[in-house]
């Protein structure tokens, strides 16, 4: 059974930072491209970032480029997303996903 469990969200002021984690199990994590997507209140799902199986190539949406960093630890079956210089428009539920499944998400709220 595929399991993706996100953690690390919270309430942060504009300009602040958070580090999200995603614990994965039930599929060959080390051979899987992984993604972060987010959904803001009242909006559709937005792709944020992807990382290839070996971690050598990363991709970012223009809206987060230069502020967010995706990484992975294949020995721990864990995906990360470092969020820096957060803006109010980054407020959303953040989900990790492989090609077929998405976790329940962790809430990030950016507010003063």
Secondary structure, 3 states (H helix, E strand, C coil): CCEEEEECCEEECCCCCEEEEEEEECCCHHHCCEEEEEECCCCCEEEEEEECCCCCCEEECCCCCCCEEEEEECCCCEEEEEECCCCHHHCEEEEEECCCCECCCEEEEECC
